[in-house]
Amino acid sequence: MARPGRRKRAESRYAEQAERLAARLRALREQRGMTQEQLAAQAEISVATVRNIERLVVVEPSLFTVLAMARVLGASIEDVTT
């Protein structure tokens, strides 16, 4: 059984929003010239988490994870979720 925040794409009703989030986070990261490793280190999360969000393995990341990534990218939560 998947834990909350760890549902697979096919099981999630938020798959569409997850695709937008992943694309936006990746675009912001690349615009700032950051690697996944740099983003993870600065956000104090694992590189696997960044990769899994960008690859849509994890489609329901925790709010705190998204906030940490947005903070490092100099973006608001609205910037990464719209």
Secondary structure, DSSP 8 states (H G I E B T S, - for coil): ---TT---GGG-TTHHHHHHHHHHHHHHHHHTT--HHHHHHHHTS-HHHHHHHHTTS-SS--HHHHHHHHHHHT--HHHHH-
